[in-house]
Amino acid sequence: MTAVEVAVRAHAALGEGPTWDSAADRLIWVDILGSRVHTYEPATGRRTVLATEQHVGAAKPRAGGGLVVNLRDGVGLYPPAASGGSTGAGGAAPFRWLHHDPVPGRRANDAAVAPDGSLWCGTMRYDEAPGGGTLTRIAPDGTVRPLLDDVAVSNGTGWSPDGRRVYYVDSPTRRIDVFDLDDDGLPVNRRAFTAVEDGFPDGLTVDAEGGVWVALWDGGAVRRYTPDGALDRVVPLPVRRPTACAFGGTALTDLYITTARTGLACPHPLSGSLLVVPGAGKGLPQPPFAG
């Protein structure tokens, strides 16, 4: 496996949610606590930054262009013109709420787009209190379906290549769980997929072979597990707090990794940067949000 490289040198407080936008050949990622949505085009090196008015847990491309964002007080939409961002802090951009649900002390965290084009969005309390977070399905028309209501830190979510299983992380459990999906694409039969030591499981992605890649917060690595839950590979990283990973590039073979520097007294110089492992494997195309 090729060594870890720096895709974007940055000082994000809490980088998260890398997502390959195949329509624009770019990677989208966020700095949650910096209230910024970043984009990066590997072919040109072009970068943009979109400032949001609230902490932003995730940003995903929309089928018609623009972004869907998981914000502190709910889920909202940016149109195509706004999603290009700016090279600076930026000003106010056109925006509308799709689902507005403010809860004092709670913020958005990771999110993922399901094969049917819906958004599965997670929340957590700022104090990470057990049971203070949720996992919710937001349909393209804004219809809300609660999925889990007893979560501490809702994190990585990813679907198997055949669309019959979904993997999910509530970080303090130190497990990756797996659900079967019923005929409506909703999760049933929750069970442990694998336990994780040497850190806390955070964001994850599923590759074309069904392998599950997970970033280890305070574990300084990304791990790959086979579809039966066996540890297959470990990618050591120079930073202590990787947060999430996703395959990108035109062939979906490069593994991008977001990182954080928040809470570290002496962060590594690359903490908060976007890292990449070229040729790490083969990812799955990620559907855009259908709304």
KOLKEFI-454352 format. One record per residue (C-alpha): residue in three letters; x, y, z. Coordinates in pm, whole numbers. Layout:
N
code: ALA xx: X yy: Y zz: Z
...
***
This chain:
291
code: MET xx: 0 yy: 0 zz: 0
code: THR xx: 123 yy: 347 zz: -91
code: ALA xx: 231 yy: 570 zz: 196
code: VAL xx: 3 yy: 833 zz: 346
code: GLU xx: 23 yy: 1170 zz: 170
code: VAL xx: -114 yy: 1518 zz: 242
code: ALA xx: -397 yy: 1616 zz: 9
code: VAL xx: -479 yy: 1949 zz: 177
code: ARG xx: -265 yy: 2095 zz: 453
code: ALA xx: -510 yy: 2260 zz: 689
code: HIS xx: -575 yy: 2334 zz: 1055
code: ALA xx: -935 yy: 2222 zz: 1084
code: ALA xx: -1049 yy: 2200 zz: 1445
code: LEU xx: -1266 yy: 1897 zz: 1370
code: GLY xx: -1237 yy: 1779 zz: 1010
code: GLU xx: -1506 yy: 1527 zz: 918
code: GLY xx: -1723 yy: 1364 zz: 654
code: PRO xx: -1512 yy: 1320 zz: 337
code: THR xx: -1740 yy: 1249 zz: 39
code: TRP xx: -1649 yy: 1209 zz: -326
code: ASP xx: -1877 yy: 1417 zz: -551
code: SER xx: -1848 yy: 1226 zz: -879
code: ALA xx: -2050 yy: 1482 zz: -1076
code: ALA xx: -1791 yy: 1752 zz: -1000
code: ASP xx: -1478 yy: 1533 zz: -957
code: ARG xx: -1415 yy: 1680 zz: -615
code: LEU xx: -1397 yy: 1583 zz: -251
code: ILE xx: -1631 yy: 1751 zz: -2
code: TRP xx: -1543 yy: 1762 zz: 367
code: VAL xx: -1629 yy: 1976 zz: 667
code: ASP xx: -1473 yy: 2138 zz: 971
code: ILE xx: -1753 yy: 2089 zz: 1222
code: LEU xx: -1640 yy: 2336 zz: 1487
code: GLY xx: -1504 yy: 2580 zz: 1228
code: SER xx: -1848 yy: 2592 zz: 1058
code: ARG xx: -1692 yy: 2541 zz: 716
code: VAL xx: -1762 yy: 2319 zz: 416
code: HIS xx: -1448 yy: 2253 zz: 211
code: THR xx: -1409 yy: 2119 zz: -141
code: TYR xx: -1094 yy: 1993 zz: -311
code: GLU xx: -1040 yy: 1900 zz: -676
code: PRO xx: -741 yy: 1662 zz: -699
code: ALA xx: -699 yy: 1712 zz: -1074
code: THR xx: -655 yy: 2090 zz: -1050
code: GLY xx: -576 yy: 2153 zz: -684
code: ARG xx: -868 yy: 2396 zz: -667
code: ARG xx: -1016 yy: 2445 zz: -323
code: THR xx: -1324 yy: 2629 zz: -199
code: VAL xx: -1462 yy: 2712 zz: 143
code: LEU xx: -1828 yy: 2773 zz: 227
code: ALA xx: -1903 yy: 2935 zz: 566
code: THR xx: -2211 yy: 2808 zz: 745
code: GLU xx: -2394 yy: 2994 zz: 1020
code: GLN xx: -2389 yy: 2693 zz: 1254
code: HIS xx: -2164 yy: 2399 zz: 1333
code: VAL xx: -2189 yy: 2162 zz: 1036
code: GLY xx: -2167 yy: 1786 zz: 1091
code: ALA xx: -2175 yy: 1680 zz: 726
code: ALA xx: -2226 yy: 1807 zz: 371
code: LYS xx: -2331 yy: 1588 zz: 78
code: PRO xx: -2394 yy: 1660 zz: -290
code: ARG xx: -2751 yy: 1688 zz: -419
code: ALA xx: -2869 yy: 1520 zz: -738
code: GLY xx: -2959 yy: 1852 zz: -899
code: GLY xx: -2648 yy: 2032 zz: -774
code: GLY xx: -2582 yy: 2209 zz: -449
code: LEU xx: -2543 yy: 2062 zz: -104
code: VAL xx: -2748 yy: 1912 zz: 175
code: VAL xx: -2596 yy: 1995 zz: 514
code: ASN xx: -2642 yy: 1849 zz: 861
code: LEU xx: -2634 yy: 2156 zz: 1086
code: ARG xx: -2666 yy: 2212 zz: 1460
code: ASP xx: -3039 yy: 2286 zz: 1437
code: GLY xx: -3139 yy: 2052 zz: 1155
code: VAL xx: -3089 yy: 1970 zz: 788
code: GLY xx: -3077 yy: 2236 zz: 519
code: LEU xx: -3010 yy: 2290 zz: 151
code: TYR xx: -2773 yy: 2510 zz: -46
code: PRO xx: -2833 yy: 2568 zz: -420
code: PRO xx: -2564 yy: 2497 zz: -682
code: ALA xx: -2435 yy: 2855 zz: -698
code: ALA xx: -2367 yy: 2864 zz: -325
code: SER xx: -2204 yy: 2521 zz: -302
code: GLY xx: -1903 yy: 2640 zz: -501
code: GLY xx: -1803 yy: 2837 zz: -193
code: SER xx: -1524 yy: 3090 zz: -191
code: THR xx: -1152 yy: 3093 zz: -125
code: GLY xx: -1199 yy: 3298 zz: 191
code: ALA xx: -1433 yy: 3290 zz: 487
code: GLY xx: -1719 yy: 3388 zz: 261
code: GLY xx: -2040 yy: 3570 zz: 335
code: ALA xx: -2398 yy: 3455 zz: 366
code: ALA xx: -2510 yy: 3209 zz: 100
code: PRO xx: -2865 yy: 3123 zz: -14
code: PHE xx: -3004 yy: 2858 zz: 218
code: ARG xx: -3330 yy: 2699 zz: 327
code: TRP xx: -3422 yy: 2454 zz: 597
code: LEU xx: -3546 yy: 2111 zz: 494
code: HIS xx: -3592 yy: 1991 zz: 852
code: HIS xx: -3558 yy: 2237 zz: 1140
code: ASP xx: -3532 yy: 2070 zz: 1483
code: PRO xx: -3324 yy: 2273 zz: 1733
code: VAL xx: -3253 yy: 2106 zz: 2068
code: PRO xx: -3051 yy: 2300 zz: 2330
code: GLY xx: -2711 yy: 2142 zz: 2390
code: ARG xx: -2730 yy: 1918 zz: 2083
code: ARG xx: -2551 yy: 1942 zz: 1749
code: ALA xx: -2525 yy: 1758 zz: 1420
code: ASN xx: -2257 yy: 1501 zz: 1354
code: ASP xx: -2185 yy: 1258 zz: 1071
code: ALA xx: -2438 yy: 1176 zz: 797
code: ALA xx: -2460 yy: 952 zz: 491
code: VAL xx: -2677 yy: 917 zz: 182
code: ALA xx: -2858 yy: 584 zz: 146
code: PRO xx: -2896 yy: 398 zz: -184
code: ASP xx: -3252 yy: 535 zz: -214
code: GLY xx: -3124 yy: 895 zz: -201
code: SER xx: -3238 yy: 970 zz: 155
code: LEU xx: -3010 yy: 1126 zz: 416
code: TRP xx: -2933 yy: 938 zz: 737
code: CYS xx: -2816 yy: 1207 zz: 974
code: GLY xx: -2675 yy: 1176 zz: 1323
code: THR xx: -2675 yy: 1406 zz: 1623
code: MET xx: -2500 yy: 1418 zz: 1961
code: ARG xx: -2492 yy: 1638 zz: 2268
code: TYR xx: -2197 yy: 1870 zz: 2304
code: ASP xx: -2123 yy: 1701 zz: 2637
code: GLU xx: -2153 yy: 1357 zz: 2469
code: ALA xx: -2410 yy: 1243 zz: 2726
code: PRO xx: -2534 yy: 887 zz: 2666
code: GLY xx: -2876 yy: 881 zz: 2502
code: GLY xx: -2856 yy: 1244 zz: 2397
code: GLY xx: -2810 yy: 1174 zz: 2027
code: THR xx: -3019 yy: 1034 zz: 1744
code: LEU xx: -3007 yy: 880 zz: 1397
code: THR xx: -3280 yy: 1005 zz: 1164
code: ARG xx: -3377 yy: 939 zz: 802
code: ILE xx: -3464 yy: 1250 zz: 600
code: ALA xx: -3646 yy: 1174 zz: 274
code: PRO xx: -3586 yy: 1396 zz: -31
code: ASP xx: -3918 yy: 1574 zz: 38
code: GLY xx: -3821 yy: 1641 zz: 400
code: THR xx: -4027 yy: 1360 zz: 555
code: VAL xx: -3866 yy: 1254 zz: 884
code: ARG xx: -3831 yy: 896 zz: 1008
code: PRO xx: -3656 yy: 843 zz: 1345
code: LEU xx: -3427 yy: 540 zz: 1334
code: LEU xx: -3241 yy: 545 zz: 1667
code: ASP xx: -3318 yy: 767 zz: 1966
code: ASP xx: -3072 yy: 642 zz: 2229
code: VAL xx: -2730 yy: 733 zz: 2087
code: ALA xx: -2430 yy: 903 zz: 2246
code: VAL xx: -2209 yy: 1002 zz: 1949
code: SER xx: -2370 yy: 910 zz: 1618
code: ASN xx: -2095 yy: 851 zz: 1363
code: GLY xx: -2008 yy: 637 zz: 1060
code: THR xx: -2284 yy: 486 zz: 845
code: GLY xx: -2232 yy: 280 zz: 529
code: TRP xx: -2416 yy: 26 zz: 314
code: SER xx: -2295 yy: -310 zz: 184
code: PRO xx: -2242 yy: -338 zz: -193
code: ASP xx: -2562 yy: -543 zz: -235
code: GLY xx: -2762 yy: -290 zz: -33
code: ARG xx: -2886 yy: -554 zz: 211
code: ARG xx: -2692 yy: -442 zz: 521
code: VAL xx: -2597 yy: -114 zz: 684
code: TYR xx: -2303 yy: -57 zz: 920
code: TYR xx: -2323 yy: 198 zz: 1200
code: VAL xx: -2103 yy: 346 zz: 1474
code: ASP xx: -2203 yy: 495 zz: 1809
code: SER xx: -1845 yy: 580 zz: 1906
code: PRO xx: -1845 yy: 530 zz: 2287
code: THR xx: -1963 yy: 169 zz: 2242
code: ARG xx: -1627 yy: 93 zz: 2073
code: ARG xx: -1814 yy: -125 zz: 1822
code: ILE xx: -1917 yy: -123 zz: 1463
code: ASP xx: -2274 yy: -257 zz: 1451
code: VAL xx: -2457 yy: -400 zz: 1152
code: PHE xx: -2826 yy: -407 zz: 1066
code: ASP xx: -3023 yy: -594 zz: 805
code: LEU xx: -3247 yy: -379 zz: 587
code: ASP xx: -3616 yy: -454 zz: 548
code: ASP xx: -3819 yy: -413 zz: 229
code: ASP xx: -3848 yy: -39 zz: 295
code: GLY xx: -3472 yy: 2 zz: 339
code: LEU xx: -3503 yy: 53 zz: 716
code: PRO xx: -3265 yy: -105 zz: 969
code: VAL xx: -3364 yy: -417 zz: 1166
code: ASN xx: -3184 yy: -691 zz: 1361
code: ARG xx: -2903 yy: -483 zz: 1510
code: ARG xx: -2596 yy: -677 zz: 1619
code: ALA xx: -2223 yy: -627 zz: 1673
code: PHE xx: -2011 yy: -650 zz: 1358
code: THR xx: -1678 yy: -608 zz: 1536
code: ALA xx: -1534 yy: -461 zz: 1853
code: VAL xx: -1264 yy: -196 zz: 1823
code: GLU xx: -969 yy: -145 zz: 2057
code: ASP xx: -688 yy: 112 zz: 2056
code: GLY xx: -916 yy: 407 zz: 1996
code: PHE xx: -1279 yy: 483 zz: 1922
code: PRO xx: -1444 yy: 399 zz: 1590
code: ASP xx: -1551 yy: 714 zz: 1407
code: GLY xx: -1643 yy: 762 zz: 1040
code: LEU xx: -1646 yy: 465 zz: 804
code: THR xx: -1680 yy: 365 zz: 441
code: VAL xx: -1752 yy: 38 zz: 262
code: ASP xx: -1544 yy: -69 zz: -40
code: ALA xx: -1647 yy: -256 zz: -355
code: GLU xx: -1555 yy: -592 zz: -199
code: GLY xx: -1769 yy: -525 zz: 107
code: GLY xx: -1475 yy: -439 zz: 331
code: VAL xx: -1544 yy: -186 zz: 606
code: TRP xx: -1284 yy: 88 zz: 659
code: VAL xx: -1306 yy: 286 zz: 983
code: ALA xx: -1109 yy: 580 zz: 1124
code: LEU xx: -996 yy: 541 zz: 1484
code: TRP xx: -1027 yy: 855 zz: 1698
code: ASP xx: -739 yy: 853 zz: 1947
code: GLY xx: -615 yy: 542 zz: 1766
code: GLY xx: -398 yy: 709 zz: 1502
code: ALA xx: -501 yy: 467 zz: 1226
code: VAL xx: -759 yy: 350 zz: 976
code: ARG xx: -856 yy: -17 zz: 981
code: ARG xx: -1020 yy: -240 zz: 722
code: TYR xx: -1243 yy: -530 zz: 825
code: THR xx: -1357 yy: -808 zz: 593
code: PRO xx: -1733 yy: -862 zz: 542
code: ASP xx: -1726 yy: -1125 zz: 817
code: GLY xx: -1573 yy: -880 zz: 1067
code: ALA xx: -1210 yy: -997 zz: 1063
code: LEU xx: -935 yy: -735 zz: 1082
code: ASP xx: -767 yy: -725 zz: 740
code: ARG xx: -546 yy: -413 zz: 720
code: VAL xx: -419 yy: -133 zz: 938
code: VAL xx: -307 yy: 203 zz: 795
code: PRO xx: -97 yy: 387 zz: 1058
code: LEU xx: -129 yy: 765 zz: 1045
code: PRO xx: 93 yy: 1046 zz: 1172
code: VAL xx: -201 yy: 1207 zz: 1354
code: ARG xx: -376 yy: 1089 zz: 1669
code: ARG xx: -732 yy: 1178 zz: 1573
code: PRO xx: -843 yy: 1066 zz: 1228
code: THR xx: -1218 yy: 1113 zz: 1204
code: ALA xx: -1350 yy: 958 zz: 883
code: CYS xx: -1247 yy: 808 zz: 550
code: ALA xx: -1388 yy: 778 zz: 198
code: PHE xx: -1272 yy: 661 zz: -142
code: GLY xx: -1232 yy: 925 zz: -410
code: GLY xx: -1062 yy: 1012 zz: -734
code: THR xx: -1204 yy: 934 zz: -1077
code: ALA xx: -1137 yy: 560 zz: -1029
code: LEU xx: -1242 yy: 563 zz: -660
code: THR xx: -911 yy: 407 zz: -558
code: ASP xx: -769 yy: 678 zz: -330
code: LEU xx: -863 yy: 675 zz: 37
code: TYR xx: -917 yy: 1026 zz: 179
code: ILE xx: -899 yy: 1075 zz: 556
code: THR xx: -1016 yy: 1374 zz: 758
code: THR xx: -844 yy: 1459 zz: 1087
code: ALA xx: -892 yy: 1675 zz: 1398
code: ARG xx: -680 yy: 1882 zz: 1633
code: THR xx: -947 yy: 1977 zz: 1887
code: GLY xx: -871 yy: 1876 zz: 2245
code: LEU xx: -502 yy: 1808 zz: 2181
code: ALA xx: -249 yy: 1998 zz: 2388
code: CYS xx: 28 yy: 1937 zz: 2134
code: PRO xx: -130 yy: 1837 zz: 1803
code: HIS xx: 84 yy: 1694 zz: 1525
code: PRO xx: 154 yy: 1953 zz: 1252
code: LEU xx: -76 yy: 1759 zz: 1017
code: SER xx: -365 yy: 1738 zz: 1262
code: GLY xx: -664 yy: 1903 zz: 1094
code: SER xx: -534 yy: 1827 zz: 743
code: LEU xx: -694 yy: 1614 zz: 473
code: LEU xx: -479 yy: 1305 zz: 413
code: VAL xx: -487 yy: 1055 zz: 127
code: VAL xx: -363 yy: 701 zz: 64
code: PRO xx: -338 yy: 663 zz: -316
code: GLY xx: -434 yy: 323 zz: -452
code: ALA xx: -563 yy: 194 zz: -118
code: GLY xx: -847 yy: -9 zz: -269
code: LYS xx: -1164 yy: 30 zz: -473
code: GLY xx: -1456 yy: 229 zz: -341
code: LEU xx: -1825 yy: 233 zz: -422
code: PRO xx: -1993 yy: 526 zz: -598
code: GLN xx: -2177 yy: 735 zz: -341
code: PRO xx: -2529 yy: 842 zz: -436
code: PRO xx: -2621 yy: 1210 zz: -410
code: PHE xx: -2908 yy: 1327 zz: -193
code: ALA xx: -3220 yy: 1309 zz: -410
code: GLY xx: -3377 yy: 1627 zz: -272
***
